[in-house]
Amino acid sequence: MAPALPPAAHPAEELGREFAICDGECRALAAHLGRRPRLSPQEAESYKALLRRRARIADEWRMARSLG
């Protein structure tokens, strides 16, 4: 479980923290799935969905930083 983070001062910080949490989840799931010889379609789709979420957050964070 990720440690509790203090509230963000502005949206870019909040998105950065959200990205850090999501990135950690991606890395943990990749490590878990990497030990498996085969993935079920559900596991593969869950991982792809998490990667898409991480990419979306990264894009929003990048935009927030460029505006701030």
C-alpha positions in Angstrom: 0.0 0.0 0.0 1.3 3.5 -0.9 2.0 5.9 1.9 -0.4 8.7 2.5 0.6 11.9 0.8 -0.1 15.4 2.0 -2.6 17.5 0.0 -1.2 19.0 -3.2 -0.7 22.8 -3.5 -1.8 22.9 -7.1 -3.0 20.6 -9.9 0.4 19.8 -11.3 1.6 18.6 -7.9 -1.6 16.5 -7.5 -1.2 14.9 -10.9 2.5 14.2 -10.2 1.5 12.4 -7.0 -1.3 10.5 -8.8 1.2 9.5 -11.5 3.7 8.3 -8.9 1.1 6.1 -7.3 -0.1 4.7 -10.7 3.5 4.2 -11.9 4.1 2.2 -8.7 1.0 0.1 -9.4 2.2 -0.6 -12.9 5.6 -1.6 -11.8 4.2 -3.9 -9.1 1.8 -5.5 -11.5 4.5 -5.9 -14.2 6.7 -7.7 -11.6 3.9 -10.0 -10.6 2.9 -10.8 -14.1 6.5 -11.2 -15.2 6.7 -14.3 -13.0 3.8 -16.0 -14.7 4.4 -18.2 -17.7 1.1 -17.1 -19.4 -1.4 -14.4 -18.8 -5.1 -14.8 -18.9 -6.9 -12.4 -21.2 -8.3 -10.6 -18.1 -4.9 -10.1 -16.7 -3.6 -8.7 -20.0 -6.5 -6.4 -20.3 -6.1 -5.2 -16.7 -2.4 -4.4 -17.3 -3.2 -2.6 -20.6 -5.9 -0.5 -18.8 -3.5 0.5 -16.1 -0.9 1.5 -18.7 -3.5 3.6 -20.5 -4.4 5.3 -17.2 -0.7 6.0 -16.5 -0.3 7.5 -20.0 -3.4 9.7 -19.5 -2.2 11.0 -16.2 1.3 11.6 -17.6 -0.2 13.7 -20.4 -2.4 15.7 -18.0 0.5 16.3 -15.7 2.7 17.4 -18.6 0.1 19.9 -19.7 -0.5 21.2 -16.1 3.3 21.7 -15.7 3.5 23.7 -19.0 0.6 25.9 -17.9 1.9 26.5 -14.4 
